[in-house]
């Protein structure tokens, strides 16, 4: 039944293994410095790093094995080891709940994947990945692919299968958050692309489904990121947004494959795979810088911070670099992959189908909104955390983190710049990967040289513009040194002694957006209203936070229903050993009777 395990490295798996190993190395380097505060007891760290090695190896083997049964085993090892890494700080209920939530959803994922592989086995008699292609040749492609898509979609974080992300990422140590966001969600993408490589029919329909789900995922993710005040939760929602962007590229490529359009195919899949790399870089960078801030301030609440740039200028520069990249702005790598994906959408507008033209225009609009909201999100987060003054007194004055923690972040920035300025090198590699994975003649008739040169030139022009602005600022600073300046206090709306807590907050910045999209951004408020009879009211406390729409509307309701159903069976666990022995005897008796009457035969 097991057959040939089939460990194989092809171009697609090699691309993902490269990303896994690079991100894991940067995670180890950053984590070594980040975890110095946890050195006692040492056994805890020893177990942590042992689990990290198991985690990395399992991710690599996910990309290597070509047998469905073995794939499920290493997939489960990956989920279990990552769950143990998430609950590193297991003394808090929030962390334990996040780990359990993550594990439950990953088991739903593995159940769906198991159903898919068993279906293939019953039809073909093999668990080999090649048998999936055989299945697709003789059967309807839609249903099996959708089972695999949903199964891998849980790991990737497509809506509505994303709700583990905003809990697991904030709960995990920051180097684990960076590796999980940078790599583990991408293995869901790997699985989807691997299944696509075996498809034979229904390509356009499946591409349109993926495109629609992806643009909704991107919009939902960035809307939630824009309003959250916990900066690690905000970054988790940005991961969902970028999974949507990657999915848009996959959808374009799949439609191009179905239409025999070489440019749509190349631009879509190349943009998606390049964004897989880009996101692994700038998202791990952002989580590492967020971890640096947390290590020094011991809070994830942006509304309590401010003025961090004065004490942590290097971390501020790193965070700003990641923010520009994730916003898709030149001269950084996020611009290149999003430019390629946009180009694929524009190529799709040249379709003969009015329906597809409308779809492409709507997706272009959606992707543009995603980009704009991303800039809003990181303008808010950078301004709130790094500029102004601390909004609440901190336990101790923060200072810059160690060089051991900064070094991997600078290494990541170096790779990001190489993608921004020599994109043709990476796009040529991706063209070869697609040729080896899909094995289609479409590759030979398409070229990405024009797009890579355009992206490179835009990056160079933006650097020149930044240089001009920097030169003007330097000249102004030099001139102003020779003049006296009369400094005045900023107008404080009539307050003669304004406090730092009265600064403009991140919530104030994003509140209008929350009001516009209040049908999906669910705000929970807790406060005591001032009664009309109170002439001298006491101090009042106001607290608000946003709930996940899908979790509140669907997941929690399903959980409550299951709890209600299982509560009726609670009598089974009565604490009496005699009852448990009786259950075993009854089970054996039932099996015996079934065999006697040949019901099991």
C-alpha positions in Angstrom: 0.0 0.0 0.0 2.8 2.4 0.8 4.7 1.7 -2.3 7.6 3.9 -3.4 8.1 6.8 -1.0 9.6 8.8 -3.9 11.8 11.4 -2.3 12.6 13.8 -5.1 13.9 17.3 -5.5 12.5 19.1 -8.6 12.7 22.8 -9.4 9.6 23.8 -7.5 10.5 22.0 -4.3 14.1 23.3 -4.5 12.7 26.9 -4.6 10.7 26.3 -1.4 13.5 24.5 0.3 15.8 27.4 -0.4 13.2 29.8 1.3 12.8 27.4 4.2 16.5 27.1 4.9 17.3 30.8 4.6 14.3 31.9 6.8 15.2 29.2 9.4 18.8 30.4 9.5 17.8 34.0 10.1 15.3 32.8 12.7 17.9 30.9 14.6 20.3 33.9 14.6 17.6 36.3 15.7 16.2 33.9 18.2 19.5 33.2 19.9 19.6 36.8 20.9 15.9 37.2 21.5 15.8 34.2 23.9 18.6 35.3 26.2 16.1 36.4 28.7 14.8 32.8 28.9 18.2 31.1 29.5 17.0 29.8 32.9 16.2 27.0 32.9 18.5 25.9 30.1 16.6 22.7 29.5 13.6 24.8 28.2 15.8 26.3 25.5 17.4 23.0 24.6 14.0 21.5 24.0 12.9 24.6 22.0 15.9 24.3 19.6 15.4 20.6 19.3 11.8 21.2 18.2 13.0 23.9 15.9 15.3 21.5 14.1 12.5 18.9 13.8 10.2 21.7 12.5 12.7 22.7 9.8 13.4 19.1 8.8 9.7 18.3 8.5 9.1 21.4 6.3 12.0 20.3 4.0 10.5 16.8 3.8 7.1 18.2 3.0 8.7 19.5 -0.2 10.7 16.3 -0.9 8.2 13.3 -0.5 6.2 12.2 -3.5 3.9 9.7 -1.7 0.6 10.8 -0.2 0.8 8.7 2.9 4.3 9.7 3.8 3.4 13.3 3.0 0.6 13.2 5.6 3.0 11.9 8.2 5.6 14.6 7.7 2.8 17.2 7.4 1.5 16.1 10.8 5.1 16.2 12.3 5.4 19.8 11.0 2.1 20.8 12.6 2.9 19.2 16.0 6.4 20.6 16.2 5.3 24.1 15.2 2.5 23.9 17.8 5.0 23.1 20.5 7.1 26.1 19.3 4.0 28.4 19.5 3.3 27.5 23.1 6.9 28.2 24.2 5.5 30.6 26.8 3.0 28.1 28.0 2.4 29.7 31.4 -0.3 32.0 30.0 -3.8 30.9 29.1 -3.8 33.0 25.9 -0.8 31.1 24.6 -2.2 27.7 25.4 -5.5 28.6 23.8 -3.7 29.8 20.7 -1.7 26.5 20.5 -4.9 24.4 20.9 -6.8 26.5 18.3 -3.9 26.1 15.8 -3.7 22.3 16.4 -7.4 21.8 15.9 -7.5 23.7 12.6 -4.4 21.9 11.4 -6.1 18.6 12.1 -9.1 19.7 10.1 -6.6 20.5 7.3 -5.0 17.0 7.5 -8.4 15.3 7.5 -9.3 17.0 4.2 -5.9 16.1 2.7 -6.3 12.5 3.9 -9.7 12.3 2.2 -8.1 13.6 -1.0 -5.3 11.1 -1.0 -7.6 8.2 0.0 -9.9 9.0 -2.9 -7.0 8.9 -5.3 -5.8 5.6 -3.8 -9.2 3.9 -4.2 -9.4 5.0 -7.8 -5.8 4.3 -8.8 -4.4 1.9 -6.2 -1.5 4.1 -5.4 -0.5 6.9 -3.0 2.1 8.2 -5.4 1.8 11.9 -6.4 1.9 10.8 -10.0 -1.3 8.9 -9.4 -3.0 12.3 -8.8 -2.3 13.2 -12.4 -3.7 9.8 -13.5 -6.9 10.5 -11.4 -7.3 14.0 -13.0 -7.0 12.5 -16.5 -10.0 10.2 -16.0 -12.2 12.1 -13.7 -13.7 15.5 -13.1 -10.9 17.8 -11.8 -13.0 20.2 -9.8 -14.0 18.3 -6.6 -10.7 16.6 -5.8 -8.8 19.8 -6.4 -11.2 21.8 -4.2 -10.7 19.3 -1.4 -6.9 19.7 -1.7 -7.3 23.5 -2.0 -9.3 23.8 1.2 -7.0 21.4 3.0 -3.9 23.4 2.0 -5.9 26.6 2.4 -6.1 26.1 6.1 -2.3 26.1 6.3 -1.9 29.0 3.9 -4.5 31.2 5.6 -7.1 31.8 2.9 -10.4 33.1 4.3 -12.5 31.6 5.9 -9.8 29.2 7.0 -7.5 31.8 8.5 -8.6 32.2 12.1 -5.6 30.4 13.6 -3.2 33.0 12.3 -4.2 36.1 14.4 -3.9 33.9 17.6 -0.8 31.8 16.9 1.5 34.5 15.6 1.1 36.9 18.5 1.4 34.0 21.0 4.6 32.6 19.6 8.1 34.0 20.2 8.9 36.6 17.5 11.5 34.4 15.7 9.0 31.6 15.5 6.3 34.1 14.3 8.7 35.2 11.6 9.5 31.7 10.4 5.8 30.6 10.5 4.7 33.6 8.6 7.6 33.5 6.3 7.6 29.8 5.6 4.9 27.6 7.1 2.0 29.3 5.5 3.9 29.1 2.1 3.8 25.3 2.3 0.0 25.6 1.9 0.8 27.5 -1.3 3.4 24.8 -2.3 0.7 22.2 -1.9 -1.8 24.1 -4.1 0.8 24.7 -6.8 1.8 21.0 -6.7 -1.8 19.9 -7.2 -2.2 22.5 -10.0 0.7 20.8 -11.8 -1.4 17.6 -12.2 -4.6 19.3 -13.5 -5.9 18.5 -16.9 -9.2 20.2 -17.2 -11.4 22.9 -15.7 -8.4 25.2 -15.5 -10.2 28.5 -16.2 -13.0 27.8 -13.8 -10.6 26.8 -11.0 -8.5 29.9 -11.8 -11.5 32.1 -11.5 -12.4 30.5 -8.1 -8.9 31.0 -6.8 -8.8 34.6 -8.1 -12.1 35.5 -6.4 -11.2 33.8 -3.0 -7.7 35.4 -3.1 -8.8 39.0 -3.7 -11.4 38.7 -0.9 -8.7 37.2 1.3 -6.3 40.1 0.6 -9.0 42.8 1.2 -10.2 41.1 4.4 -6.7 40.7 5.8 -5.5 44.2 5.2 -8.8 45.7 6.5 -8.3 43.9 9.8 -4.6 44.8 9.9 -5.4 48.5 9.6 -7.6 48.6 12.7 -5.7 46.3 15.2 -3.5 47.8 17.9 -1.5 44.7 18.8 1.4 45.0 16.3 2.0 41.2 16.1 -1.7 40.6 15.4 -1.6 43.3 12.8 1.3 41.6 11.1 -0.6 38.3 11.2 -3.5 39.8 9.3 -0.9 41.3 6.9 0.2 37.7 6.3 -3.4 36.8 5.3 -3.4 39.8 2.9 -0.2 38.7 1.2 -1.5 35.1 0.9 -4.3 36.8 -1.0 -1.8 38.5 -3.3 0.0 35.3 -3.9 -3.3 33.6 -4.7 -4.2 36.3 -7.2 -1.0 35.4 -9.1 -1.8 31.7 -9.0 -5.3 32.4 -10.3 -4.0 34.5 -13.2 -1.5 31.8 -14.1 -4.1 29.1 -14.0 -6.4 31.1 -16.2 -3.5 31.7 -18.6 -2.8 28.0 -18.6 -6.4 27.2 -19.5 -6.4 29.9 -22.3 -3.0 28.9 -23.7 -1.8 32.5 -23.0 1.9 32.3 -22.3 2.2 35.8 -20.8 -0.7 35.4 -18.4 0.7 32.1 -17.4 4.3 33.3 -16.9 3.3 36.6 -15.2 0.8 35.0 -12.9 2.9 32.1 -11.6 6.2 34.0 -11.7 4.7 36.9 -9.7 3.2 34.4 -7.2 6.4 32.5 -6.6 8.5 35.7 -6.4 6.0 37.1 -3.9 6.4 33.8 -1.9 10.1 34.7 -1.6 9.5 38.4 -1.1 6.9 37.9 1.7 9.2 35.4 3.5 11.8 38.2 3.5 10.0 41.3 4.5 7.5 39.6 6.8 10.2 37.8 8.8 12.0 41.1 8.9 8.9 42.9 10.3 8.3 40.2 12.9 12.0 40.3 14.0 11.8 44.1 14.4 8.5 43.7 16.3 10.3 41.2 18.5 13.0 43.7 19.2 10.5 46.2 20.3 8.7 43.7 22.5 11.9 42.6 24.1 12.7 46.2 25.2 9.2 47.4 26.1 7.3 44.1 27.1 4.1 45.2 25.3 2.6 44.6 21.9 0.1 47.4 22.3 1.0 50.2 19.8 -1.2 52.7 21.7 1.2 52.4 24.7 4.3 53.2 22.7 5.8 56.2 21.0 9.1 57.8 20.3 11.0 54.5 20.0 13.0 55.9 17.1 15.1 57.9 19.6 16.3 54.9 21.6 16.1 52.3 18.8 17.1 54.0 15.5 18.4 50.9 13.8 15.2 48.9 14.6 13.2 51.9 13.3 15.1 51.9 10.0 14.6 48.1 9.7 10.9 48.3 10.4 10.5 51.2 7.9 12.3 49.2 5.3 10.0 46.3 5.8 7.0 48.6 5.8 8.0 50.1 2.4 8.5 46.6 1.0 5.2 45.2 2.2 3.4 48.3 0.9 4.7 47.4 -2.6 6.6 50.6 -3.0 9.9 51.0 -5.0 12.8 50.7 -4.5 12.2 47.5 -2.6 11.3 43.9 -3.6 7.6 43.9 -2.8 7.1 46.3 -5.7 8.7 43.9 -8.2 6.4 40.9 -7.5 3.3 43.1 -7.3 4.2 44.8 -10.5 4.5 41.4 -12.2 1.1 40.3 -10.9 -0.5 43.6 -12.0 1.0 43.1 -15.4 -0.6 39.6 -15.6 -4.0 41.1 -14.7 -3.5 43.8 -17.4 -2.6 41.0 -19.9 -5.9 39.2 -18.9 -7.9 42.3 -19.9 -7.1 41.5 -23.5 -9.4 38.5 -23.3 -12.3 38.0 -25.8 -14.6 37.2 -22.9 -16.5 40.2 -21.4 -16.9 38.2 -18.2 -13.2 37.7 -17.8 -12.5 41.4 -18.7 -14.8 42.5 -15.9 -13.3 40.0 -13.5 -9.8 41.3 -14.3 -10.8 44.9 -13.9 -12.4 44.2 -10.5 -9.3 42.3 -9.3 -7.1 45.1 -10.4 -9.3 47.5 -8.4 -9.2 45.1 -5.4 -5.4 44.8 -5.6 -5.0 48.6 -5.8 -7.2 49.0 -2.7 -5.1 46.4 -0.9 -1.9 48.3 -1.7 -3.4 51.6 -0.5 -4.7 50.1 2.7 -1.3 48.5 3.3 0.3 51.9 3.2 -2.3 53.2 5.6 -1.7 50.3 8.0 2.1 50.8 8.1 1.9 54.6 8.2 -0.2 54.2 11.3 2.0 51.5 12.9 5.3 53.3 12.2 4.0 56.7 13.3 2.4 55.4 16.5 5.3 53.2 17.6 8.3 55.2 16.5 7.3 58.9 16.4 6.1 61.2 19.1 6.5 60.4 22.8 5.8 57.3 24.9 2.0 57.3 25.7 2.5 55.4 29.0 5.5 55.2 31.3 7.6 52.1 30.5 9.2 49.9 33.1 12.7 50.8 31.8 14.1 52.9 29.0 14.4 50.9 25.8 17.7 50.6 24.0 18.9 49.1 20.8 19.1 45.3 20.6 22.3 43.4 20.2 24.2 43.0 16.9 23.3 39.3 17.0 19.7 40.2 16.5 20.4 43.0 14.0 22.7 41.0 11.7 20.1 38.6 10.2 17.8 41.6 9.6 20.5 43.4 7.6 21.1 40.2 5.7 17.4 40.0 4.8 17.5 43.7 3.6 20.5 42.8 1.4 18.5 40.1 -0.4 15.5 42.3 -0.7 17.6 45.0 -2.4 19.1 42.4 -4.8 15.5 41.4 -5.9 14.6 45.1 -6.4 17.6 46.0 -8.6 18.3 42.7 -10.5 14.8 41.2 -10.8 15.7 39.6 -14.1 18.1 37.2 -12.3 15.2 35.9 -10.1 12.6 35.9 -12.9 14.8 33.9 -15.2 15.1 31.3 -12.4 11.4 31.2 -12.0 10.9 30.7 -15.7 13.0 27.6 -15.5 11.1 26.4 -12.4 7.8 26.7 -14.2 9.2 24.9 -17.2 10.3 22.0 -15.1 7.1 21.9 -13.0 4.4 22.4 -15.6 6.3 21.0 -18.5 4.3 23.1 -21.0 5.4 24.6 -24.3 3.9 27.9 -23.2 7.1 28.8 -21.4 9.2 29.0 -24.6 6.9 31.5 -26.3 6.9 34.0 -23.3 9.5 36.4 -22.1 9.7 38.4 -18.9 12.7 40.6 -19.9 10.6 43.7 -20.6 8.9 43.5 -17.2 12.0 42.9 -15.2 13.8 45.8 -16.9 10.8 48.1 -16.3 10.7 47.1 -12.6 14.5 47.6 -12.3 14.4 51.0 -13.9 11.5 52.1 -11.7 13.6 51.1 -8.6 16.6 53.0 -9.9 14.5 56.1 -10.6 13.0 56.0 -7.1 16.5 55.8 -5.6 17.5 58.9 -7.5 14.4 60.7 -6.3 15.1 59.6 -2.7 18.7 60.8 -3.2 17.5 64.2 -4.4 15.2 64.6 -1.4 18.0 63.6 0.9 20.3 66.1 -0.8 17.7 68.9 -0.3 17.2 68.0 3.3 21.0 68.0 3.9 21.4 71.4 2.3 18.5 72.8 4.3 20.0 71.4 7.5 23.4 73.0 6.7 21.8 76.4 6.0 19.6 76.3 9.1 22.6 75.7 11.3 23.7 79.3 10.7 20.3 80.7 11.7 18.7 80.9 15.0 15.4 79.0 15.5 12.6 80.0 17.8 11.0 76.8 19.0 7.4 76.9 20.2 5.1 74.3 21.8 2.7 72.6 19.3 -0.9 73.9 19.6 -2.6 71.7 22.1 -6.3 72.6 21.5 -6.3 75.0 24.5 -4.6 72.7 26.9 -1.7 74.6 28.7 0.0 71.4 29.8 -0.7 68.6 27.3 0.3 65.1 28.4 2.0 62.5 26.1 -1.1 60.3 26.5 -3.1 63.0 24.7 -1.2 62.4 21.4 -3.0 61.4 18.3 -3.4 57.6 18.5 -3.4 54.9 16.0 -7.0 54.2 16.8 -7.9 57.8 15.8 -6.0 57.3 12.5 -7.9 54.1 11.5 -11.3 54.8 13.1 -12.9 56.2 9.9 -12.0 53.0 8.1 -13.5 51.0 10.9 -16.7 52.9 10.6 -17.0 52.5 6.9 -16.5 48.7 7.0 -18.2 48.1 10.3 -20.2 45.3 8.7 -17.1 43.2 8.6 -14.8 45.0 11.2 -16.6 44.1 14.4 -15.7 46.5 17.2 -16.4 45.4 20.8 -16.6 48.3 23.2 -16.5 48.2 27.0 -17.2 51.4 28.9 -19.4 53.0 31.6 -21.5 55.9 30.4 -21.7 59.1 32.4 -25.1 59.4 33.9 -27.0 62.6 33.5 -27.4 62.8 37.3 -23.6 62.8 37.9 -22.5 66.4 38.4 -19.0 65.3 39.3 -18.5 62.0 37.5 -15.9 59.5 38.6 -13.0 58.3 36.4 -14.4 56.4 33.5 -12.6 53.6 31.5 -13.2 53.0 27.8 -11.8 49.9 26.1 -12.4 48.7 22.6 -11.0 46.0 20.3 -11.9 44.3 17.1 -13.2 40.8 16.7 -12.6 38.5 13.7 -15.8 38.5 11.6 -15.5 34.8 10.5 -14.4 33.6 13.9 -17.3 35.4 15.7 -19.9 34.7 13.1 -19.1 31.1 12.1 -16.3 29.4 14.1 -17.5 30.3 17.6 -21.1 29.3 16.7 -19.9 25.9 15.5 -17.8 25.5 18.6 -20.8 26.3 20.8 -23.0 23.9 19.0 -20.4 21.1 19.4 -20.0 21.9 23.1 -23.8 21.6 23.5 -23.9 18.3 21.6 -21.0 16.8 23.6 -22.4 18.1 26.9 -25.2 15.4 26.5 -22.5 12.7 26.5 -20.7 14.0 29.5 -22.2 11.2 31.6 -19.8 8.8 30.0 -16.9 10.3 31.8 -18.2 9.8 35.3 -14.9 9.2 37.1 -15.8 5.6 38.0 -13.2 2.9 37.1 -15.9 0.2 37.0 -17.8 2.1 34.2 -14.6 2.4 32.1 -14.0 -1.3 32.4 -17.6 -2.0 31.5 -17.2 0.2 28.3 -14.2 -2.0 27.2 -16.2 -5.2 27.9 -19.2 -3.9 25.9 -17.0 -2.9 23.0 -15.4 -6.4 22.9 -18.8 -8.0 23.1 -20.1 -5.9 20.2 -17.1 -6.8 18.0 -17.6 -10.5 18.9 -21.3 -10.4 17.9 -20.6 -8.6 14.7 -18.1 -11.3 13.7 -20.5 -14.1 14.8 -23.2 -12.7 12.5 -20.6 -11.9 9.8 -21.6 -8.3 9.7 -17.9 -7.2 9.5 -17.1 -9.7 6.7 
